[in-house]
Structures are given as C-alpha cells and as structure tokens.
C-alpha cells in the first residue's frame, strides 16, 4: 500500500504511542501509515533512536503482543522486540527489525543461502515452542490441533449461506460426500509426528525481517497451535507462486527444514506427515480466512477501516475461501483411492 500520512495524529492510539516514546526518550520527528486494513494497521515513527513501528489489530488478533512477550520471556530467539503494549487499544510498539525478505529479494534477487536459513529457523523455532503449547492456548492462540479438524469441518458445512455464495451445488455436495475422507485424513495426521506446536499461519517473505543478517519472524496474529508442517507447506506454496526459485531448489530447502527435526523421529512417518500436511493445509487457510471475515465487523475491526474497504476485503476473502475449498476437495477425492 502507498504510504499515507495519518491526519493530525489525534487518535488515542497515536497519542499513546507518542507518549510512551517520549517517556523512553525517543524524540518523534514524523509518522506515517505503511499498512492499513480492517484487521491490521501498521504505522512507522521516525525517531532519534531509529525507526519504531506501531501495530493496531482487530480484536481477533489482539493476543499477538502477549504471545510475543511470552515467547521472548522463555528465551525463544528471532522475535520482535516490544517496547510497550496497550491491551485496551489493541496496539503495541516494536523496534525496527529490518527489511522484509520480499523487498530484499526484489532488490538483490533470491538468496538461496538466506532462504535456507529461514527454513531451518522455522524448524528450530517450532521445536522450541512445543513445551509451551498449552500456555500459548491460554494466552489466546487458537487451538486448531489436527484432532479437532473434524469438528471444525462440521462447522464449515453448517455455513450453508456462505457456501452457497461461493460454491456450485456439485461442489457443496462433494464437500459433504467427502466428509468421511476428511476425518480419515485428519485422524492419520494427528497420529503422526512431530508434536503440535506453533503454526505461524502467515509465514511468508513479507513477515520475515532481516537486519544486518539477523532474522526476525514477525506477525503472529494468525498463529495457531497445530501441526508444524502446515507452516512449511504454506511457505513452500508462497515461494512457488512469488519467486523464480526452481523445484529442485525448493526440494533442497524442504530437506534443510526436515533435517532439523530430531533423528530419533521415524523418517518414514515424518515424510508421510509432510505429504498429509500438504493435503490438509488448504483447510488451515479456510479457517484463517473465516476468522478474517469475522474481524470485519465494525466493533471488531481497526480504527482506520472504512465501509468501502471492508466490502473489497470481504469479497477477496470469500473468493479465497472458495478457491481453497476446491483445492481441498481435489485432495480429498484423491485420498479416496488410497
């Protein structure tokens, strides 16, 4: 989005941010909006101590600073540094963590070595979070462990009005007829290693920040507790659609991630889990988009959201849900014959 100036800075969230920064001896020169949507607003402050970012979230995502602070307190690395958080205003301030990988890749080309480090970092981060899954759920992270997928699928089937607006009659029928296949697939993946942990939910090159070769994983609003390989498959899909990294190179990147998991885990079962995660990953995208839809309600959204923008976002979300359902139907149909 094109950068725009926030009018006069009179909103309470901006006043709070400026007050906090002044108390901590940051002199603010200027500020501007760098991201604006119904579920997330990001502002950049230019200060005497460098750039500072303010994030304001829709209610469905407002647990993010608590998640980051908790993980930082547990000694988990490569996370944003939070200056302050305001629970009432659903906002928090962070220091500058650098340039998004996406922008760096546009300027310098795709760096396979750096991308490999990011795949390996994801595996290490997810393993570090395994002991803390129950605590993270208690702090607001959605519990979408795979054994709960059949229940969540049944909830999807109950959304008749929504489904009829994005799918054909035959596609809705297929979604119902393949319910048993979905249950079998979910049950199998739930029984496979590794243990449930943080699934980032939005792991892509715009949420990976690099500064002086230090890597920071950002944007935990979409994070859930589920099977870790969903993050891998989502990142893989992103790379295939947005970069010129070749299929053999992607295979090497995936292997670098898989090799970071303990060798005592059965490698055959890990490979089976990787394959099954690819089949079920579209369902996680459906759930995330449904949550985004819910956040578009006026009382839940961000302070800069507008009715016209909300309509466009809703249309895009519905289109994405329909596309992911069709992908999922194909995967469930294929599973029928195994």
FIDREN-406495 format. One record per residue (C-alpha): x, y, z. Coordinates in steps of 0.5 Angstrom, whole numbers, plus 500, padded with zeros to 3 digits. Example, Ala and Ser with C-alpha at 12.3 -4.5 7.8 and 13.67 -1.06 7.14 Angstrom:
2
525491516/527498514/
//
This chain:
338
500500500/502507499/505511505/500516507/500521513/495520519/491526519/494530525/495524530/490526534/487519535/488516542/493510540/498515536/497520543/499514547/505511542/508518542/507519550/511512551/516514546/517521550/518518556/523513554/527519551/525518544/524524540/519523535/520527528/514524524/510518523/506515517/502509516/505504512/500498512/492500513/487494513/481492517/485487521/491491522/494498522/502499522/505506523/512508522/515513527/522516525/525518532/532520535/533513536/531510529/525507527/520505531/513501529/506501532/501496530/494496532/490490531/483488530/480484536/481477534/489478533/490483539/493477543/499478539/504482544/502477549/505472545/511475543/512477550/511470553/516467548/521472549/521471556/522464555/529465551/526464544/530468539/529471533/522475535/520482535/523487541/517490544/518497547/511497550/504495549/497497550/492492551/486496552/487500545/490493542/496496540/504495541/510498539/517495537/524497535/526497528/528489526/530491519/528490512/522485509/526479506/521480500/523487499/531485500/529480494/527485490/533489490/538483491/535477488/533471491/539469496/538461497/543461503/539466506/532463505/535456507/537459514/530462514/527455513/532452518/530458523/523456523/524449525/528451531/523456533/517451532/521446537/523451542/515452543/513445544/513445551/509452551/503450547/498450553/501456556/500459549/493457548/492460555/494467552/489467546/493463541/487459537/487451539/487448532/491442533/489437528/485432532/480438532/479439525/473434524/469439529/472445525/470442518/463440521/462448523/464450516/459445513/454449517/455455514/450454508/449461506/456463506/458456502/452457497/455464495/462462493/461454491/457451486/451446488/456440486/462443490/458443496/455436495/463434494/464438501/459434504/460427501/468427502/467429510/469422512/475422508/477429511/476425518/481420516/486424513/486429520/486423524/492420521/496427521/494427528/497421530/504423526/510426529/512432531/508434536/503440536/507447536/506454534/504454526/505461524/499462520/502467515/510465514/512469508/517473506/514480508/513477515/521475515/525481517/533482516/537487519/545486519/544479517/540478524/533475522/526476526/520473525/514478525/506478525/504473530/497475529/495469525/499464529/495458532/497451535/497446530/502441526/508445525/509442518/503447516/508453516/513449512/508448506/505455507/512458506/513453500/507455496/509462497/515461494/513457488/508463487/512469488/520467486/524464481/527459486/527452482/523446484/530442485/532448490/525448494/526441495/533442498/530448502/525443505/530438506/534443510/528444514/526437515/534435517/533440523/528435527/531430532/534424528/530419533/523421530/522416525/524419518/518415514/513418519/516425518/515424510/508422511/506427515/509432510/505429505/499429509/500437511/500439504/493436503/490439509/494446509/488449505/484447511/488452515/488457510/480457510/480457518/484463518/480467512/474465516/477469522/479475518/471475516/469475523/474481524/471485519/465487524/465494526/466493533/472488532/476492526/481497527/480505527/482506520/478501517/472504512/466501509/468501502/475498504/471493508/467491502/473489498/477485503/470481504/470480497/477478497/477473503/470470500/474468494/480466497/476461502/472458495/479457492/482454498/476449499/476447491/484445493/482441499/476438495/481435490/486433495/480429499/478426492/485423491/485420498/479416497/483412492/489410497/
//
